[in-house]
Amino acid sequence: RLPVPKLEDSIRRYLNAQKPLLNDDQFRKTEELAHDFEKGIGRELHEQLVAQDNQNKHTSYITGPWFDMYLKAREPVVLNFNAFMSFNPDPKSEYNDQLLRATNMTVSAIRFMKTFRAGYLEPEVFHLNPEKSDTQIFKKIIRFVPSSLSWFGAYMVNAYPLDMSQYFRLFNSTRLPKLNRDELYTDEKAKHLLVLRNGHFYVFDVIDRDGNMLKPSEIQAHLKYILSDNSPAPAFPLGYLSSENRDTWALLRKNLLDNGNEAALQKVDSAVFCLSLDDFPIKDFVHLSHTMLHGDGANRWYDKSFNLIITKDGTAGVNFEHSWGDGVAVLRFQNEVFKDSTKAPAISPQSQPASVDSSRAVQKLDFKLNDALKAGITKAKQKFDATVEALSLNLIQFHEGGKDLLKKKQLSPDAVAQLAFQMAFLRQYDQTVATYESCSTAAFKHGRTETIRPASIHTKKCSEAFVRELSKHSTEELQKLIVECSKYHGRLTKEAAMGQGFDRHLFGLRYLALSKGTAVPDFYQDQAYARLNHNIISTSTLISPAVQLGGFGPVVSDGFGVGYQVHDDWIGCNVSSYPTRNGKEFLQCIYKSLEDIFSVLKGKKIGS
């Protein structure tokens, strides 16, 4: 189970995270509020939280508050919460055809779903010692141990089973807009796929009455039929509604239901997943990021647990809604779909679609729109276009080093990437700001994420040495500063993964105070608390053979959204920003920081 950290540990960690962001006077005030909280109301709330947690052993203390945080948020899900991960191209170039890839990936997605529902999906396990535990013999033995004891057997060989309770929401699931708090809806009985193309909605069954998947050649025939529909785009594309403010969308949805669209909406909400087919090829990585993160608004249904997006040239990606689950569940799905669709594709370039009557099997959904709905769609489109217009996405690839060199120097690759972000922001804006890195807590029952706070007194000292005082330090001294940062970041990461961060704990205590109708403690009204939770640099990393790149929007209007990957010999970075920040310049500063760090690690003088 996810542990509730000790209150004194959380307060100590909180103050460590505040230190680099505050001057001495501000820090003294924040420290005083924190210690008062720890001795007074905070202690009471903590004891209540622990008691509540002991009474709810079936789940974790963060589950309810975290769902609420997502589902009560009223901002549009697109750009604020939904993230994307794009697939690598199929290694066999002739398979990157839109119809072929859409068919193969749909088939692989359904295979994954059926495997999962039948209880045959290999458990997600974190292997600390893979030579011992990631073996056929261990898997054979552990299979016969009852589940109440099997986790203990896994622990003995340093294998940690990860929580998979989110997986069921991957399929047949949608976030429904409701006033004040949305709802998650799942209907596992539904057998149809939702396909979006050119703003039109189509559905057809992919599972038959006996629970078997439709033949791949039939799925291919139906998708070919949809791709050959030449009717013009709808004047009022419904997709835009899912990009609206949640309360606005909830009222419009009620209007849709009252206007005779219940059956059509039911089809959308319950579909196995949403396949979005775009009618254009991808120009470059920036275009790819824009397409997968938000697209044109008409050809997406942002409320679905995920949209599988495939463009004209067979480029594929996933845009996923975030309330139901985290990147780990989506990544496992993408890894399996990529592996299956490339290693065991259901159809080949020579395959012929089945000769079936697709005009009967495929239903094009027709929505009845009154004037209020038409006006609602028009307004949603205007808002969406304006927001997207303001969003910048920029990328860099740094090819002068990566994981291999850093591991040789016994440094944490993640720590070095995070140090580069701190250094870059200091170079560009001359300050250190609240920074967020998400870390999965799936090692625990119903774990979600914990925050790593990468901005520390160590990164601040090191960044200042590189940016402001370079001439005062020898290469050896700079190397030592990097080592300090790496050690400290490694400790923070380990603590977060073990459920020993401070963010979720303090969030849970605040949530408890609010739910009990208690006045919000002074500790939470401190400006420094608000500033720490205004995450100007929000970061997330993942690495996988299936994924080309991932990204998300800034979490605050004056922030950066940083998706990054540290590969064996290069580092990729994808930054989103709005006009108050210059993302292109930030990336140039990240590049310069990486150059300087790697020069120092190679024992060279910077700039030589």
Disulfide bonds with the S-S distance in Angstrom:
none
